[in-house]
């Protein structure tokens, strides 16, 4: 898989016009764009149409967490829109995750390729202390592994997890189990509100299949150049801060 197909750019901006501008600017070097809860709520249909017209793949990052039937219907709706990838909070439980798989598969009906279905393990903005404050015992790593195993058993294709846990997830769930890694910060950028961060090279060295990058690219003076620099770092596997 080429680096162009492994780098996901998060369109975390506050207007359709800016999102559209970024798609046009980055399309020559990036194939996958993430649409999260804020842009989707504001201008979701428009940006999805824009991405389809540009022949780009869409990671619909809405982190569904609801009763099984509701999540089943949401997965089906996304599959009908030709979404490439979407995610669900593992905390919703096995029945919810299984319902998501069923909904996506029924909507695809063998006529279209169903989306890649991912479980959200523990947000990369959280650490052990944060888990304790919401009543979840144990370390982040322990909970991530439990959630990854749950996602595998429920029939999902992979999980969203930090680079710190990627190698362990692959060992537990198999090399073909997809790991999408957010919290990526290039060697030249700030961590921001992320706690479990890694450079692009570190994520690749640890076995991540895809990496998600937002602010270091979309807030750069030259987003296309920033994306190209990130791909260079992806090739330099294992380079440390």
Helices and strands as residue ranges (DSSP letters): G 3-5, E 7-10, H 16-26, E 32-36, H 37-53, E 57-64, H 68-80, E 85-89, G 90-92, H 94-108, E 116-120, H 128-133, H 140-154, E 158-160, H 163-173, E 178-181, H 200-206, E 210-213, H 215-218, H 223-235
